[in-house]
Amino acid sequence: MGEIRRGCKANISRQIGAEGGTRTHTSLSGKRILSPPSALKLLNKMTISELADLSNFSKSYISQVKHKKRPPSKRLLEELAKLDQRGNGNQAEIERAIRLFLESRQQGLSSGTIDGFYAKYLGKAIPVLGLTPTPKQINHFLSSLSCSPGGKHAYFRSLRVFFNWLYSPRSGFDMNGKGNPIVWVDPPKVPKMILPSLTRSQIELLIARAKDMREKAIITLFVESGLRLSELSNIRLRDIDWQARTVRVLGKGNKEGYAPFGALSEQYLKTWLQEYNPKANVPIWDLKPRGIQHMLEYLAKETGLPCNPHTFRRTFACLLRKAGVDTMTIKDLGRWESLEMVQRYTRSVTFNDSLRFYRPPLS
């Protein structure tokens, strides 16, 4: 880049005005460069990789500027001003768009999905990208992120839903749907990893190491029902149908459903309920979700086994698959949205596991 000269030392001087506004930098040529506060704020806020990709400057130069070893050149400040105009320059409109989008998601999504997913990722991405980025700028943003491939894919998914909404009549913004940039952005590739699940003997070890009947009941119900943490933690007496061996739950998106359980869960549950004797309208565990997580974390340290609700849910799917249950039935029993999720959860099921149930169609 023209701004980087090897062997040159930057004579950097900074003066902050009385109001802490515009800063003055002395360039290599001795000329003064005015730095708008918003540009400097953007310089400090964005990572070196993000700035390098979005401004087409080298990472080494951006690093020197961020660490105050070189002054920002006029061209860098111009690029920052463009980024600021696209992103933070219309901050009120960006905040309004994100707020209206989140409000549009209120129906059918949990607060965890809205706040922990959409608000989290969009709050970081949209102020940088603005409301009208090009596909190239979105690709640059995604590739510049330092998070895992799964994290990049999460950013992409949130941006895809947001821009599809923004460029639709539902948003109320006067956007031409044909100009939706996300249509031309390919999702980041995510490696198909085999996620951990537990064997029957490992589950038996966890049950044996559980401290009391409540912990045994929680572990067995997680595995036999495939319950999510939010579903299990909110079970009340009135939700349990002992005759059908099912429990009524409120799942993702506030959707009511039913989860089955087996004889072992019934045994531990009844013993625990006799000890605790909860009221009909309160959860049966005398534990909040975080308390259940703490209990599982302790068991994980004690046994060295993965012990969390996600692992139990994968174990539920894998054990059923190994028992010959088809993926569509597992999807319905586990209340999954799609077969793709079941297939992702059961990647640890091998060809030999399935071969045991093979019957030659002509022999």
Protein Blocks (a to p, Z undefined) as FASTA:
>chain_A
ZZlcghiacdddddddfkopaccdddfkopacdddfklmmmmmmpcfklmmmmnopafkl
mmmmmnopaccdfklmmmmmmmmmmmmmmmmlmmmmmmmmmmmmmnopafklmmmmmmmm
mmmmmmmnommdcfklmmmmmmmpcbdfklmmmmmmmmmmmmmmmmpmklopacdfklpm
klmpccddddddddddddfklmmmmmmmpmblmlmmmmmmmmmnopafklmmmpcfklpc
fklopaddddehhiacdddddfklmmmmmmmmmmnopafkbcfklpafklmmmmmmmmmm
mnopacdfklmmmmmmmmmmmnopafklmmmmnopabfklmmmmmmmpcfklmmmmgccf
kZZ
